[in-house]
């Protein structure tokens, strides 16, 4: 399980160093093989261990290529999916097209989300957090959130 937000730097080649606390887990489960794709709703990237991505691919395979909305989701997620192999130094190369999509600069946030990571430009991340907090204060809670306790 991945959790927490960590600020990391992209080098000039577009590589990021995976925090050491995740490296062993990623190497054990998928030998450092990851898949990166775009998020359909936010200006960020989604970074999955290969085994978790294969679950998503299986779900995508059941969508109809004849339904325009389902085909669009397949096209966007699969069309942008790129395999990333963690090297011996624990770095992942994020393809330029994906970095451009998420407007990644040198400083990025790697955000754990259970079975995957989100990868955000640091400035966009902090703006999104502000928007999320502001929206939470303005909108009524769903029934599930009303019953949620911390």
C-alpha positions as CSV (number, residue, x, y, z in Angstrom):
1,X,0.0,0.0,0.0
2,X,1.3,3.4,-0.9
3,X,0.5,6.5,1.1
4,X,2.0,9.9,1.9
5,X,3.1,12.8,-0.3
6,X,6.8,13.2,-1.0
7,X,8.5,16.1,-2.9
8,X,11.1,14.8,-5.3
9,X,13.1,16.2,-8.2
10,X,13.1,15.2,-11.8
11,X,16.6,15.3,-13.3
12,X,17.4,16.8,-16.8
13,X,16.5,13.5,-18.5
14,X,13.1,13.2,-16.8
15,X,14.0,10.6,-14.2
16,X,12.8,10.6,-10.6
17,X,14.3,8.7,-7.7
18,X,11.7,6.5,-6.1
19,X,11.8,7.1,-2.3
20,X,13.7,4.3,-0.6
21,X,10.8,3.3,1.6
22,X,9.0,2.1,-1.6
23,X,11.9,0.5,-3.5
24,X,11.9,-2.9,-1.8
25,X,8.2,-3.3,-2.1
26,X,8.3,-2.4,-5.8
27,X,11.3,-4.7,-6.5
28,X,9.7,-7.6,-4.6
29,X,6.3,-7.4,-6.2
30,X,7.1,-6.5,-9.8
31,X,10.9,-6.4,-10.1
32,X,10.7,-2.6,-10.4
33,X,8.4,-2.7,-13.4
34,X,5.9,0.2,-13.4
35,X,3.4,1.7,-15.8
36,X,2.7,5.4,-16.1
37,X,-0.4,6.9,-17.7
38,X,-2.4,10.1,-17.6
39,X,-5.2,10.8,-15.1
40,X,-8.5,11.4,-16.9
41,X,-9.7,14.1,-14.5
42,X,-6.7,15.9,-13.1
43,X,-3.5,17.3,-14.5
44,X,-1.3,14.6,-13.0
45,X,0.1,11.2,-13.9
46,X,-0.8,7.8,-12.5
47,X,2.0,5.4,-11.7
48,X,1.2,1.8,-11.1
49,X,3.2,-1.3,-10.3
50,X,2.9,-3.6,-13.3
51,X,0.8,-6.1,-11.4
52,X,-1.7,-3.4,-10.4
53,X,-1.8,-2.0,-14.0
54,X,-2.6,-5.4,-15.3
55,X,-5.8,-5.3,-13.2
56,X,-6.7,-2.0,-14.9
57,X,-5.9,-3.4,-18.3
58,X,-8.2,-6.4,-17.7
59,X,-11.1,-4.0,-16.7
60,X,-10.4,-1.9,-19.8
61,X,-10.6,-5.0,-22.0
62,X,-14.2,-5.4,-21.1
63,X,-15.2,-2.0,-22.3
64,X,-16.7,-1.8,-25.8
65,X,-14.7,-0.3,-28.6
66,X,-18.1,0.4,-30.3
67,X,-19.2,2.7,-27.5
68,X,-17.6,6.2,-28.1
69,X,-17.2,7.0,-24.4
70,X,-15.8,3.6,-23.5
71,X,-13.5,3.7,-26.5
72,X,-12.3,7.2,-25.5
73,X,-11.3,6.0,-22.0
74,X,-9.5,3.0,-23.6
75,X,-7.7,5.3,-26.0
76,X,-6.6,7.8,-23.4
77,X,-5.5,5.3,-20.7
78,X,-3.9,2.6,-22.9
79,X,-2.7,5.1,-25.5
80,X,-0.7,7.0,-22.9
81,X,0.4,4.0,-20.9
82,X,4.2,3.7,-20.8
83,X,6.2,1.0,-19.1
84,X,8.9,2.3,-16.8
85,X,11.6,0.1,-15.3
86,X,13.2,1.2,-12.1
87,X,17.0,1.1,-12.6
88,X,19.6,0.0,-10.1
89,X,19.7,3.4,-8.5
90,X,15.9,3.4,-7.9
91,X,15.1,5.8,-10.7
92,X,12.2,5.8,-13.1
93,X,12.3,7.6,-16.5
94,X,9.0,9.4,-17.1
95,X,8.4,9.9,-20.9
96,X,8.5,13.4,-22.2
97,X,4.9,13.3,-23.6
98,X,3.6,12.3,-20.1
99,X,5.7,15.0,-18.4
100,X,4.3,17.6,-20.8
101,X,0.7,16.4,-20.2
102,X,1.1,16.9,-16.4
103,X,3.1,20.0,-16.8
104,X,5.9,18.6,-14.6
105,X,8.8,20.8,-13.8
106,X,11.8,20.0,-11.7
107,X,10.0,19.7,-8.4
108,X,7.2,17.1,-8.3
109,X,5.0,15.4,-5.7
110,X,4.8,11.7,-5.5
111,X,1.5,10.9,-3.8
112,X,0.6,7.5,-2.6
113,X,-3.0,6.4,-3.4
114,X,-3.3,2.8,-2.1
115,X,-2.3,0.7,-5.1
116,X,-0.7,3.5,-7.2
117,X,1.0,6.9,-7.1
118,X,-0.1,10.2,-8.5
119,X,2.6,12.3,-9.9
120,X,2.0,16.1,-9.7
121,X,3.9,19.2,-10.5
122,X,4.5,20.7,-7.0
123,X,2.8,24.0,-7.7
124,X,-0.3,22.4,-9.3
125,X,-0.4,19.9,-6.3
126,X,-0.5,22.7,-3.8
127,X,-3.2,24.6,-5.8
128,X,-5.2,21.3,-6.0
129,X,-5.0,20.8,-2.3
130,X,-6.3,24.4,-1.7
131,X,-9.2,23.8,-4.1
132,X,-10.0,20.5,-2.4
133,X,-10.0,22.0,1.1
134,X,-12.2,25.0,-0.2
135,X,-14.6,22.6,-2.0
136,X,-14.9,20.4,1.1
137,X,-16.1,23.4,3.2
138,X,-18.7,24.5,0.6
139,X,-20.3,21.2,-0.4
140,X,-22.5,18.9,1.7
141,X,-21.0,15.6,2.6
142,X,-22.2,12.4,0.9
143,X,-23.9,9.8,3.1
144,X,-20.7,7.7,3.1
145,X,-18.6,10.6,4.3
146,X,-21.2,11.6,6.9
147,X,-20.7,8.2,8.5
148,X,-16.9,8.2,8.1
149,X,-14.9,8.8,11.3
150,X,-11.3,9.5,11.8
